[in-house]
Amino acid sequence: MANLQAGRVSMMETRAQISIRGKQTEVPAIRVENADIITTGKWLKMAAIKDEDYFEGNLLSDPATVIVRFREHGGKADIFSFSQRIPETSPKFDYPLHWDNAAALAVSSYSQWWENLSQETRRNVRLAGKRGLVVSAVPFSDNLARGIMDIYNESPFRQGRRFWHYGKDFETVKRDNATYPGRSQFIAAYAGSELVGFIKMVYVDKLASIMQILSKVAHQDKKPTNALIAKAVEICAEKGISQLVYCKYVYHQNYQDALTEFKRRNGFKLQLGLTEILPQRVVATLLEARSRYYASRLLRPTQDHAVVPTSPNDPRPA
């Protein structure tokens, strides 16, 4: 994108807080219509809609206009990226794009979802109740935040990697989980008075997107994550939500991943992206060609351009 004249600063430019690997980071932001356009990156600057996965409505009916207004207010970036939301799976705009995949569960009724589950998955949901778990929708509160903090601090490692949220204090946990208060739905799994698992969903138009789903390793025998998913489907069906989205379906073409298998067993389907079905050598060739294309575009600063990635952080259950 073209840089504006040196020294021109917009009164609309502010700073915004975003989460990067569980840590709050401040980045430049410019208000365009009803959204904040943030800029990240040191050498290659990327502009994007803040919290795009949870943005309601359709800001980008005309991306070119958004780019012009971003520049008019002092915005400087090399690439402006935006994504399309499920169920839109065909490109709407003539820009370079990157295909990605998502895990989505089409919701019609709880009974239909239940009937399509395997016997083993049904058994796991029933097992949660038999072993004393109580699962229900709950409001966000200090007590819930303390329970979430306790789950975060159970272990510094999860699934063989350092856990981003380990060691956070109460005020940080409360602040991080208090986002989207009017559109968030918390579901809690209790063993007695102990919170052993929770889901945070955010309603986005006719979708419900899972922002976090986490449970205590010490209580995995009670199958809290299965019970939480079941309650999420039940609530979505009651509210007329058409899709429950659980971030990516597969990572790095690893279809044998335990998380991918968990999603499959619980009824999530693969919304397939092109890079997930092509042979790796073909993907490598395409990525190399794309890199050359972007490099040539960046050498022509008078042309605006955008790419279309989708890369949410997946809240992986323990």
Rosetta blueprint (number, residue, H / E / L):
1 M L
2 A L
3 N L
4 L L
5 Q L
6 A L
7 G L
8 R L
9 V L
10 S L
11 M L
12 M L
13 E E
14 T E
15 R E
16 A E
17 Q E
18 I E
19 S E
20 I E
21 R L
22 G L
23 K E
24 Q E
25 T E
26 E E
27 V E
28 P E
29 A E
30 I E
31 R E
32 V E
33 E L
34 N L
35 A E
36 D E
37 I E
38 I E
39 T E
40 T E
41 G L
42 K L
43 W L
44 L L
45 K L
46 M E
47 A E
48 A E
49 I E
50 K L
51 D L
52 E H
53 D H
54 Y H
55 F L
56 E L
57 G L
58 N L
59 L H
60 L H
61 S H
62 D L
63 P H
64 A H
65 T H
66 V H
67 I H
68 V H
69 R H
70 F H
71 R H
72 E H
73 H L
74 G L
75 G L
76 K L
77 A L
78 D L
79 I E
80 F E
81 S E
82 F L
83 S L
84 Q L
85 R L
86 I L
87 P L
88 E L
89 T L
90 S L
91 P L
92 K L
93 F L
94 D L
95 Y L
96 P L
97 L L
98 H L
99 W L
100 D L
101 N L
102 A E
103 A E
104 A E
105 L E
106 A E
107 V L
108 S L
109 S L
110 Y H
111 S H
112 Q H
113 W H
114 W H
115 E H
116 N L
117 L L
118 S L
119 Q H
120 E H
121 T H
122 R H
123 R H
124 N H
125 V H
126 R H
127 L H
128 A H
129 G H
130 K H
131 R L
132 G L
133 L E
134 V E
135 V E
136 S E
137 A E
138 V E
139 P L
140 F L
141 S L
142 D H
143 N H
144 L H
145 A H
146 R H
147 G H
148 I H
149 M H
150 D H
151 I H
152 Y H
153 N L
154 E L
155 S L
156 P L
157 F E
158 R E
159 Q L
160 G L
161 R E
162 R E
163 F L
164 W L
165 H L
166 Y L
167 G L
168 K L
169 D L
170 F H
171 E H
172 T H
173 V H
174 K H
175 R H
176 D H
177 N H
178 A L
179 T L
180 Y L
181 P L
182 G L
183 R L
184 S E
185 Q E
186 F E
187 I E
188 A E
189 A E
190 Y E
191 A E
192 G L
193 S L
194 E E
195 L E
196 V E
197 G E
198 F E
199 I E
200 K E
201 M E
202 V E
203 Y E
204 V E
205 D L
206 K L
207 L E
208 A E
209 S E
210 I E
211 M E
212 Q E
213 I E
214 L E
215 S E
216 K L
217 V H
218 A H
219 H H
220 Q H
221 D H
222 K H
223 K L
224 P H
225 T H
226 N H
227 A H
228 L H
229 I H
230 A H
231 K H
232 A H
233 V H
234 E H
235 I H
236 C H
237 A H
238 E H
239 K H
240 G L
241 I L
242 S L
243 Q E
244 L E
245 V E
246 Y L
247 C L
248 K L
249 Y L
250 V L
251 Y L
252 H L
253 Q L
254 N L
255 Y L
256 Q L
257 D L
258 A H
259 L H
260 T H
261 E H
262 F H
263 K H
264 R H
265 R H
266 N L
267 G L
268 F L
269 K E
270 L E
271 Q E
272 L L
273 G L
274 L H
275 T H
276 E H
277 I L
278 L L
279 P L
280 Q H
281 R H
282 V H
283 V H
284 A H
285 T H
286 L H
287 L H
288 E H
289 A H
290 R H
291 S H
292 R H
293 Y H
294 Y H
295 A H
296 S H
297 R H
298 L H
299 L L
300 R L
301 P L
302 T L
303 Q L
304 D L
305 H L
306 A E
307 V E
308 V L
309 P L
310 T L
311 S L
312 P L
313 N L
314 D L
315 P L
316 R L
317 P L
318 A L
